[in-house]
Amino acid sequence: MHLGAVGRDGDWLLEWLECLGVARDAIVHLSCASGHAITTVAADGDNAITLFFGANTAMSEAPLTQWLALISLGDWLVMQNETTHQVHAARLARS
């Protein structure tokens, strides 16, 4: 199961994910802009990442709680740091 959020500009992403076989029912479509990151890398390998959180942080706990209620022993929870509710998700996954 995939869980995520896209913003009002995310229709193309939902279509692309659907073509790849990702179920859209686990992706929230929000009215804000989608989140994104810009990574710049210097010639010596140093990098800087600029984040715009957008939909990544705008999703509420409600869909997360609903979807994580479906997990069972042996399932994995993988999260990225550019989102909200990591502590909530970890607690639900452990229970």
CNS distance restraints for C-alpha pairs under 8 A (distance, minus, plus):
assign (resid   1 and name CA) (resid  23 and name CA) 7.77 0.50 0.50
assign (resid   1 and name CA) (resid  26 and name CA) 7.15 0.50 0.50
assign (resid   2 and name CA) (resid  22 and name CA) 7.41 0.50 0.50
assign (resid   2 and name CA) (resid  23 and name CA) 7.43 0.50 0.50
assign (resid   2 and name CA) (resid  26 and name CA) 5.80 0.50 0.50
assign (resid   2 and name CA) (resid  27 and name CA) 7.30 0.50 0.50
assign (resid   3 and name CA) (resid  26 and name CA) 4.89 0.50 0.50
assign (resid   3 and name CA) (resid  27 and name CA) 5.46 0.50 0.50
assign (resid   3 and name CA) (resid  28 and name CA) 7.96 0.50 0.50
assign (resid   3 and name CA) (resid  64 and name CA) 7.65 0.50 0.50
assign (resid   3 and name CA) (resid  67 and name CA) 7.74 0.50 0.50
assign (resid   4 and name CA) (resid  26 and name CA) 6.67 0.50 0.50
assign (resid   4 and name CA) (resid  27 and name CA) 4.71 0.50 0.50
assign (resid   4 and name CA) (resid  28 and name CA) 6.22 0.50 0.50
assign (resid   4 and name CA) (resid  56 and name CA) 7.53 0.50 0.50
assign (resid   5 and name CA) (resid  27 and name CA) 5.18 0.50 0.50
assign (resid   5 and name CA) (resid  28 and name CA) 4.49 0.50 0.50
assign (resid   5 and name CA) (resid  29 and name CA) 5.84 0.50 0.50
assign (resid   5 and name CA) (resid  30 and name CA) 6.94 0.50 0.50
assign (resid   5 and name CA) (resid  34 and name CA) 7.71 0.50 0.50
assign (resid   5 and name CA) (resid  55 and name CA) 5.68 0.50 0.50
assign (resid   5 and name CA) (resid  56 and name CA) 6.15 0.50 0.50
assign (resid   5 and name CA) (resid  59 and name CA) 6.65 0.50 0.50
assign (resid   6 and name CA) (resid  10 and name CA) 5.21 0.50 0.50
assign (resid   6 and name CA) (resid  13 and name CA) 7.96 0.50 0.50
assign (resid   6 and name CA) (resid  27 and name CA) 7.20 0.50 0.50
assign (resid   6 and name CA) (resid  28 and name CA) 6.35 0.50 0.50
assign (resid   6 and name CA) (resid  29 and name CA) 5.17 0.50 0.50
assign (resid   6 and name CA) (resid  30 and name CA) 6.13 0.50 0.50
assign (resid   6 and name CA) (resid  33 and name CA) 7.46 0.50 0.50
assign (resid   6 and name CA) (resid  34 and name CA) 5.00 0.50 0.50
assign (resid   6 and name CA) (resid  35 and name CA) 7.42 0.50 0.50
assign (resid   6 and name CA) (resid  55 and name CA) 5.50 0.50 0.50
assign (resid   6 and name CA) (resid  56 and name CA) 7.39 0.50 0.50
assign (resid   7 and name CA) (resid  29 and name CA) 5.76 0.50 0.50
assign (resid   7 and name CA) (resid  30 and name CA) 4.72 0.50 0.50
assign (resid   7 and name CA) (resid  31 and name CA) 5.63 0.50 0.50
assign (resid   7 and name CA) (resid  32 and name CA) 5.01 0.50 0.50
assign (resid   7 and name CA) (resid  33 and name CA) 4.35 0.50 0.50
assign (resid   7 and name CA) (resid  34 and name CA) 4.00 0.50 0.50
assign (resid   7 and name CA) (resid  35 and name CA) 7.53 0.50 0.50
assign (resid   7 and name CA) (resid  54 and name CA) 7.23 0.50 0.50
assign (resid   7 and name CA) (resid  55 and name CA) 5.39 0.50 0.50
assign (resid   8 and name CA) (resid  29 and name CA) 6.91 0.50 0.50
assign (resid   8 and name CA) (resid  30 and name CA) 6.00 0.50 0.50
assign (resid   8 and name CA) (resid  31 and name CA) 4.96 0.50 0.50
assign (resid   8 and name CA) (resid  32 and name CA) 5.79 0.50 0.50
assign (resid   8 and name CA) (resid  33 and name CA) 5.57 0.50 0.50
assign (resid   8 and name CA) (resid  34 and name CA) 6.89 0.50 0.50
assign (resid   9 and name CA) (resid  33 and name CA) 6.05 0.50 0.50
assign (resid   9 and name CA) (resid  34 and name CA) 6.32 0.50 0.50
assign (resid  10 and name CA) (resid  14 and name CA) 6.32 0.50 0.50
assign (resid  10 and name CA) (resid  29 and name CA) 7.61 0.50 0.50
assign (resid  10 and name CA) (resid  33 and name CA) 7.96 0.50 0.50
assign (resid  10 and name CA) (resid  34 and name CA) 6.38 0.50 0.50
assign (resid  11 and name CA) (resid  15 and name CA) 6.26 0.50 0.50
assign (resid  12 and name CA) (resid  16 and name CA) 6.15 0.50 0.50
assign (resid  13 and name CA) (resid  17 and name CA) 6.05 0.50 0.50
assign (resid  14 and name CA) (resid  18 and name CA) 6.08 0.50 0.50
assign (resid  14 and name CA) (resid  24 and name CA) 6.85 0.50 0.50
assign (resid  15 and name CA) (resid  19 and name CA) 6.31 0.50 0.50
assign (resid  16 and name CA) (resid  20 and name CA) 6.45 0.50 0.50
assign (resid  17 and name CA) (resid  21 and name CA) 6.41 0.50 0.50
assign (resid  17 and name CA) (resid  22 and name CA) 5.25 0.50 0.50
assign (resid  17 and name CA) (resid  23 and name CA) 7.72 0.50 0.50
assign (resid  17 and name CA) (resid  24 and name CA) 7.73 0.50 0.50
assign (resid  18 and name CA) (resid  22 and name CA) 5.12 0.50 0.50
assign (resid  18 and name CA) (resid  23 and name CA) 6.37 0.50 0.50
assign (resid  18 and name CA) (resid  24 and name CA) 6.67 0.50 0.50
assign (resid  23 and name CA) (resid  27 and name CA) 7.86 0.50 0.50
assign (resid  26 and name CA) (resid  67 and name CA) 7.63 0.50 0.50
assign (resid  28 and name CA) (resid  59 and name CA) 7.52 0.50 0.50
assign (resid  30 and name CA) (resid  55 and name CA) 6.64 0.50 0.50
assign (resid  30 and name CA) (resid  58 and name CA) 7.87 0.50 0.50
assign (resid  30 and name CA) (resid  59 and name CA) 7.68 0.50 0.50
assign (resid  32 and name CA) (resid  54 and name CA) 6.45 0.50 0.50
assign (resid  32 and name CA) (resid  55 and name CA) 6.23 0.50 0.50
assign (resid  32 and name CA) (resid  58 and name CA) 7.76 0.50 0.50
assign (resid  33 and name CA) (resid  54 and name CA) 5.33 0.50 0.50
assign (resid  33 and name CA) (resid  55 and name CA) 6.14 0.50 0.50
assign (resid  34 and name CA) (resid  53 and name CA) 7.53 0.50 0.50
assign (resid  34 and name CA) (resid  54 and name CA) 4.97 0.50 0.50
assign (resid  34 and name CA) (resid  55 and name CA) 4.80 0.50 0.50
assign (resid  34 and name CA) (resid  56 and name CA) 7.07 0.50 0.50
assign (resid  35 and name CA) (resid  51 and name CA) 7.61 0.50 0.50
assign (resid  35 and name CA) (resid  52 and name CA) 5.31 0.50 0.50
assign (resid  35 and name CA) (resid  53 and name CA) 4.52 0.50 0.50
assign (resid  35 and name CA) (resid  54 and name CA) 4.12 0.50 0.50
assign (resid  35 and name CA) (resid  55 and name CA) 5.35 0.50 0.50
assign (resid  35 and name CA) (resid  56 and name CA) 5.53 0.50 0.50
assign (resid  36 and name CA) (resid  51 and name CA) 6.12 0.50 0.50
assign (resid  36 and name CA) (resid  52 and name CA) 5.40 0.50 0.50
assign (resid  36 and name CA) (resid  53 and name CA) 6.55 0.50 0.50
assign (resid  36 and name CA) (resid  54 and name CA) 7.54 0.50 0.50
assign (resid  37 and name CA) (resid  49 and name CA) 6.58 0.50 0.50
assign (resid  37 and name CA) (resid  50 and name CA) 5.62 0.50 0.50
assign (resid  37 and name CA) (resid  51 and name CA) 4.53 0.50 0.50
assign (resid  37 and name CA) (resid  52 and name CA) 6.22 0.50 0.50
assign (resid  38 and name CA) (resid  49 and name CA) 5.64 0.50 0.50
assign (resid  38 and name CA) (resid  50 and name CA) 5.18 0.50 0.50
assign (resid  38 and name CA) (resid  51 and name CA) 6.57 0.50 0.50
assign (resid  39 and name CA) (resid  47 and name CA) 6.82 0.50 0.50
assign (resid  39 and name CA) (resid  48 and name CA) 5.77 0.50 0.50
assign (resid  39 and name CA) (resid  49 and name CA) 4.43 0.50 0.50
assign (resid  39 and name CA) (resid  50 and name CA) 6.45 0.50 0.50
assign (resid  40 and name CA) (resid  47 and name CA) 5.49 0.50 0.50
assign (resid  40 and name CA) (resid  48 and name CA) 5.40 0.50 0.50
assign (resid  40 and name CA) (resid  49 and name CA) 6.47 0.50 0.50
assign (resid  41 and name CA) (resid  45 and name CA) 5.88 0.50 0.50
assign (resid  41 and name CA) (resid  46 and name CA) 5.75 0.50 0.50
assign (resid  41 and name CA) (resid  47 and name CA) 4.29 0.50 0.50
assign (resid  41 and name CA) (resid  48 and name CA) 6.63 0.50 0.50
assign (resid  42 and name CA) (resid  46 and name CA) 5.32 0.50 0.50
assign (resid  42 and name CA) (resid  47 and name CA) 6.09 0.50 0.50
assign (resid  53 and name CA) (resid  57 and name CA) 5.83 0.50 0.50
assign (resid  53 and name CA) (resid  82 and name CA) 6.67 0.50 0.50
assign (resid  53 and name CA) (resid  83 and name CA) 7.42 0.50 0.50
assign (resid  54 and name CA) (resid  58 and name CA) 6.36 0.50 0.50
assign (resid  55 and name CA) (resid  59 and name CA) 6.32 0.50 0.50
assign (resid  56 and name CA) (resid  82 and name CA) 6.50 0.50 0.50
assign (resid  56 and name CA) (resid  83 and name CA) 4.84 0.50 0.50
assign (resid  56 and name CA) (resid  84 and name CA) 7.05 0.50 0.50
assign (resid  57 and name CA) (resid  82 and name CA) 7.37 0.50 0.50
assign (resid  57 and name CA) (resid  83 and name CA) 4.94 0.50 0.50
assign (resid  57 and name CA) (resid  84 and name CA) 5.01 0.50 0.50
assign (resid  58 and name CA) (resid  84 and name CA) 7.81 0.50 0.50
assign (resid  59 and name CA) (resid  63 and name CA) 7.97 0.50 0.50
assign (resid  59 and name CA) (resid  84 and name CA) 7.70 0.50 0.50
assign (resid  60 and name CA) (resid  64 and name CA) 7.42 0.50 0.50
assign (resid  61 and name CA) (resid  65 and name CA) 6.01 0.50 0.50
assign (resid  61 and name CA) (resid  85 and name CA) 6.73 0.50 0.50
assign (resid  61 and name CA) (resid  88 and name CA) 7.76 0.50 0.50
assign (resid  62 and name CA) (resid  66 and name CA) 6.23 0.50 0.50
assign (resid  63 and name CA) (resid  67 and name CA) 6.07 0.50 0.50
assign (resid  64 and name CA) (resid  68 and name CA) 5.99 0.50 0.50
assign (resid  64 and name CA) (resid  89 and name CA) 7.12 0.50 0.50
assign (resid  65 and name CA) (resid  69 and name CA) 6.17 0.50 0.50
assign (resid  65 and name CA) (resid  89 and name CA) 7.53 0.50 0.50
assign (resid  65 and name CA) (resid  92 and name CA) 7.36 0.50 0.50
assign (resid  66 and name CA) (resid  70 and name CA) 7.43 0.50 0.50
assign (resid  67 and name CA) (resid  71 and name CA) 7.62 0.50 0.50
assign (resid  68 and name CA) (resid  89 and name CA) 7.49 0.50 0.50
assign (resid  68 and name CA) (resid  92 and name CA) 6.70 0.50 0.50
assign (resid  68 and name CA) (resid  93 and name CA) 6.77 0.50 0.50
assign (resid  69 and name CA) (resid  92 and name CA) 7.65 0.50 0.50
assign (resid  71 and name CA) (resid  75 and name CA) 6.23 0.50 0.50
assign (resid  71 and name CA) (resid  93 and name CA) 7.45 0.50 0.50
assign (resid  77 and name CA) (resid  90 and name CA) 7.83 0.50 0.50
assign (resid  77 and name CA) (resid  93 and name CA) 7.04 0.50 0.50
assign (resid  79 and name CA) (resid  86 and name CA) 7.15 0.50 0.50
assign (resid  81 and name CA) (resid  86 and name CA) 7.74 0.50 0.50
assign (resid  85 and name CA) (resid  89 and name CA) 6.05 0.50 0.50
assign (resid  86 and name CA) (resid  90 and name CA) 6.05 0.50 0.50
assign (resid  87 and name CA) (resid  91 and name CA) 6.18 0.50 0.50
assign (resid  88 and name CA) (resid  92 and name CA) 6.26 0.50 0.50
assign (resid  89 and name CA) (resid  93 and name CA) 6.07 0.50 0.50
assign (resid  90 and name CA) (resid  94 and name CA) 6.18 0.50 0.50
assign (resid  91 and name CA) (resid  95 and name CA) 6.36 0.50 0.50
